[in-house]
């Protein structure tokens, strides 16, 4: 009887953790590409404009960058949560792929 209860409890925990992870993943999306233009507080990536006002800009090591470091041709990854930009990851200018 106790083993059956433990089995049900473990199954329930696994189900809840997986369903919670799936719900969280739906809220997060990314856009990756090259900066096509920089205008004031906006950058254009993949044909769409993104306002960078108040958004943390970071390099791959987590170091905070300044807006002047956003230049045409630099690769960026824009992270959204609930359709709001949370962070922009800016890759080095001379990155070898």
N, C-alpha and C positions, 0 to 999 in steps of 0.2 A: 504494500500500500504506500509506504513512504517512497519507494523507488519510483512508483508511478507518478506521485506528486512532484518529485524532483525532475522527472522527465518532462512533465507538462510545464513546469516552471522554466526549465532550460529552453524548451521550444518557444515559449512565450517571450522570453528575453531575446532570443535570436530574431524572432519575427519583429518585435518592436524596434530593435536596433537597425535591422535592414530597412524597414519601412521609414524610419526616421532619417536614415542616410539618403534614401531616394528622394524624400521630400526636400532635404537640404540641397541636394545636387540640382534640383530643378530651379532653385532660386539663384544659382551662381552660373554665370556665363563669362566667356572671354572673347575678345576680339584681338587678333594678332595680325600685324602687318607693318609696313613701312610708313613713316610719316610723309605724307604727300605735300602738306603745307602747314605753316604755323602762322596764325593770325590772331594777334592780341592774346586772349586767354583760351583760344581754341586750336585744336589740331585736327587735320583731316587724315583719316586712315581708312583705306578701302572705300573711298568715295563718300564717307560720312564724317560729319564734324562732331567733335567731342569737346565739351567745355572742361578745362582742367583747373578751374578756380577752386581752391581749397582741397584738391585731390592730392594725396601723397604721391610723390614721384620717387621711385626707388631704383637702384641698379640691382644687378643680380645678387650682390652680396648683402643687400638690405640697406645700403647707405642711402640717406636722403639726398635727392638731387634738387636743383633749382630749375625754374621754368626756362631760363636762358639756355639750358643744356638740351632742350627739345629742338632738334634741327631736322630739316628735310633729309630724308634718306635713312634716319636711324630707325632701327627695328624696335617696336613697342608691343607690349601685351597689356590690354586694358581689361581689368577685372571688375565685373558688375556683381552686385548682390541686390536682389529685388529691383532690378532695372535702374540702379544708381551706381555710378562709378565709385569704387572703393579704393583702388590702387592702380597706378600705371607703372609697370615694370619697363625700364628703359635699358636696352642692351648696349654694350660697347660699340663705338663707331666702327672699329676695325675688327669685327667678329668673323672668324673663319668657320664655315659650316662644312 
